[in-house]
Amino acid sequence: QVQLVESGGGLVQTGGSLMLSCVASGSISSIKSMGWYRQAPGKQRELVADITRGGKTNYLDSVKGRFTISRDIAKNSVYLQMNSLKPEDTAVYYCKATELDNLMTFDFWGQGTQVTVSS
């Protein structure tokens, strides 16, 4: 089991910046990747960015060049630095950890943090 706690959401104006943090606890040695997803009202949850245990990153096309995912292994944390925010970035952002256990993967989610970008 992995527990995730997110922080850092809030209200920001267009063009502003926010940094989201996610701290993992529990079976952290079995985590193979962590990522950030978002869900806007009436829309499906989508992957924003993820990072593997080896450090490989992947981004949603619309956030490339604006968002940066990073991690601090010693602190069991993953971060999402969001710059040049746009109103369409408004959503609840969720941290996800994928655990690998006996060749099976399990996904764990945080509670979500609201990001609102005003125009």
One Martini backbone bead per residue (centre of mass of N, CA, C, O) as a GRO file, in nm:
protein
  119
    1GLN     BB    1   0.098   0.035   0.019
    2VAL     BB    2   0.006   0.375  -0.079
    3GLN     BB    3   0.054   0.706   0.028
    4LEU     BB    4  -0.096   1.029  -0.065
    5VAL     BB    5   0.014   1.381  -0.046
    6GLU     BB    6  -0.113   1.685  -0.135
    7SER     BB    7   0.012   2.012  -0.253
    8GLY     BB    8  -0.029   2.367  -0.387
    9GLY     BB    9  -0.279   2.473  -0.449
   10GLY     BB   10  -0.488   2.726  -0.629
   11LEU     BB   11  -0.499   3.072  -0.699
   12VAL     BB   12  -0.442   3.209  -1.032
   13GLN     BB   13  -0.319   3.389  -1.274
   14THR     BB   14  -0.255   3.446  -1.573
   15GLY     BB   15   0.091   3.342  -1.594
   16GLY     BB   16   0.134   3.192  -1.355
   17SER     BB   17   0.245   3.008  -1.057
   18LEU     BB   18   0.290   2.659  -0.953
   19MET     BB   19   0.346   2.411  -0.685
   20LEU     BB   20   0.338   2.071  -0.664
   21SER     BB   21   0.295   1.822  -0.404
   22CYS     BB   22   0.415   1.475  -0.329
   23VAL     BB   23   0.377   1.240  -0.068
   24ALA     BB   24   0.516   0.930   0.014
   25SER     BB   25   0.390   0.625   0.167
   26GLY     BB   26   0.507   0.309   0.253
   27SER     BB   27   0.562   0.115  -0.040
   28ILE     BB   28   0.808   0.281  -0.193
   29SER     BB   29   1.008   0.060  -0.317
   30SER     BB   30   0.767  -0.029  -0.540
   31ILE     BB   31   0.788   0.218  -0.703
   32LYS     BB   32   0.789   0.298  -1.065
   33SER     BB   33   0.583   0.547  -1.061
   34MET     BB   34   0.497   0.900  -1.111
   35GLY     BB   35   0.209   1.133  -1.114
   36TRP     BB   36   0.003   1.368  -1.300
   37TYR     BB   37  -0.334   1.456  -1.281
   38ARG     BB   38  -0.645   1.570  -1.443
   39GLN     BB   39  -0.978   1.727  -1.362
   40ALA     BB   40  -1.235   1.857  -1.524
   41PRO     BB   41  -1.533   1.962  -1.564
   42GLY     BB   42  -1.672   1.713  -1.772
   43LYS     BB   43  -1.402   1.552  -1.768
   44GLN     BB   44  -1.144   1.363  -1.815
   45ARG     BB   45  -0.889   1.209  -1.699
   46GLU     BB   46  -0.545   1.329  -1.723
   47LEU     BB   47  -0.231   1.327  -1.826
   48VAL     BB   48   0.044   1.538  -1.752
   49ALA     BB   49   0.273   1.378  -1.574
   50ASP     BB   50   0.569   1.163  -1.565
   51ILE     BB   51   0.786   0.942  -1.355
   52THR     BB   52   1.033   0.735  -1.327
   53ARG     BB   53   1.265   0.572  -1.146
   54GLY     BB   54   1.480   0.652  -1.384
   55GLY     BB   55   1.366   0.958  -1.492
   56LYS     BB   56   1.148   0.938  -1.690
   57THR     BB   57   0.958   1.152  -1.899
   58ASN     BB   58   0.610   1.275  -1.934
   59TYR     BB   59   0.390   1.474  -2.154
   60LEU     BB   60   0.159   1.680  -2.219
   61ASP     BB   61   0.144   1.875  -2.484
   62SER     BB   62   0.007   2.140  -2.345
   63VAL     BB   63   0.267   2.151  -2.118
   64LYS     BB   64   0.498   2.185  -2.281
   65GLY     BB   65   0.730   2.421  -2.143
   66ARG     BB   66   0.563   2.473  -1.853
   67PHE     BB   67   0.606   2.196  -1.727
   68THR     BB   68   0.760   2.027  -1.430
   69ILE     BB   69   0.891   1.723  -1.341
   70SER     BB   70   0.985   1.597  -1.015
   71ARG     BB   71   1.226   1.456  -0.774
   72ASP     BB   72   1.267   1.321  -0.426
   73ILE     BB   73   1.382   1.043  -0.297
   74ALA     BB   74   1.448   1.118   0.001
   75LYS     BB   75   1.134   1.246   0.022
   76ASN     BB   76   0.917   1.095  -0.142
   77SER     BB   77   0.889   1.301  -0.397
   78VAL     BB   78   0.670   1.498  -0.608
   79TYR     BB   79   0.669   1.744  -0.872
   80LEU     BB   80   0.487   2.047  -1.004
   81GLN     BB   81   0.584   2.281  -1.227
   82MET     BB   82   0.383   2.576  -1.299
   83ASN     BB   83   0.378   2.767  -1.589
   84SER     BB   84   0.198   2.968  -1.769
   85LEU     BB   85  -0.089   2.983  -1.690
   86LYS     BB   86  -0.415   2.865  -1.777
   87PRO     BB   87  -0.748   2.830  -1.770
   88GLU     BB   88  -0.726   2.527  -1.892
   89ASP     BB   89  -0.575   2.427  -1.614
   90THR     BB   90  -0.826   2.393  -1.474
   91ALA     BB   91  -0.824   2.170  -1.186
   92VAL     BB   92  -0.791   1.860  -1.057
   93TYR     BB   93  -0.506   1.739  -0.892
   94TYR     BB   94  -0.335   1.422  -0.923
   95CYS     BB   95  -0.169   1.177  -0.756
   96LYS     BB   96   0.036   0.902  -0.881
   97ALA     BB   97   0.106   0.556  -0.799
   98THR     BB   98   0.312   0.286  -0.917
   99GLU     BB   99   0.307  -0.052  -0.838
  100LEU     BB  100   0.540  -0.325  -0.812
  101ASP     BB  101   0.403  -0.668  -0.770
  102ASN     BB  102   0.461  -0.953  -0.894
  103LEU     BB  103   0.405  -0.828  -1.196
  104MET     BB  104   0.212  -0.625  -1.064
  105THR     BB  105  -0.007  -0.348  -1.085
  106PHE     BB  106  -0.060  -0.050  -0.877
  107ASP     BB  107  -0.286   0.209  -0.800
  108PHE     BB  108  -0.238   0.535  -0.648
  109TRP     BB  109  -0.420   0.800  -0.481
  110GLY     BB  110  -0.490   1.104  -0.424
  111GLN     BB  111  -0.717   1.364  -0.325
  112GLY     BB  112  -0.647   1.632  -0.433
  113THR     BB  113  -0.595   1.954  -0.609
  114GLN     BB  114  -0.680   2.278  -0.659
  115VAL     BB  115  -0.677   2.451  -0.979
  116THR     BB  116  -0.698   2.809  -1.044
  117VAL     BB  117  -0.741   3.003  -1.345
  118SER     BB  118  -0.750   3.333  -1.410
  119SER     BB  119  -0.845   3.584  -1.661
   0.00000   0.00000   0.00000
